[in-house]
Amino acid sequence: MKKFRCGDVVPGCTRAFHGTEADVLTQVAGHARADHGLPDVPAELVGRVLAAMVDA
């Protein structure tokens, strides 16, 4: 299991996600679209999210 805090990549965001790596990436993509206005998640951002994920 993994966890990720959006604020580790987007300062000021308080959302956090837990699950398998794939689950977290899916949740983060939805959050990026709905709350940060990103219709597509750039590969660079995916890399930053993966780098900031830690074991739950």
N, C-alpha and C positions, 0 to 999 in steps of 0.2 A: 504494500500500500504506500501511496505517496501523498504529500500535501504540498500546496502551493499557495502563497499569499500574493495577491495581485499587487499590493503595495510594494513588494520587492522589485517590481518592474515598472509600475505606474505609481509614482509618489502620490500619497493621499488616498488611494483606493483601499478600502477596508475589507473587500471580499476575500474569502479563503475557500479552497477547494480540496477535497479528499477523494481518494479512490485509486484505481490502477492508473498507470501513466496514461493509457489511452482514454480512460474516463475523465481524468483531469484535463487533458488537452481538449476533449470535446466540450466540457463545461466552460473552459476558458474561452474557447472560440465563440460560444453562445454569449458569454458575458461581454467579450470584446465588441461583438455586434450590437448587442442591446444597450450596453451601458457606456461604451467608449466610442461608438459610432464608426467602428471599423467593419466594413462589409466583408473584407477578406483579411485574414491574419497573415501578414508577411512572414516569410521563412526566417528572417532575422529575429522577429518577435518570438516565434516558436522556439528558436534556439535559446533565447533569453529565458523563456519560461522553463524549458527543460533544465537549463543550468541552475535555476533557482529552486527547482523541486527538491524536496528532501524526503527521507523515509518518514512515514507516519508512525 
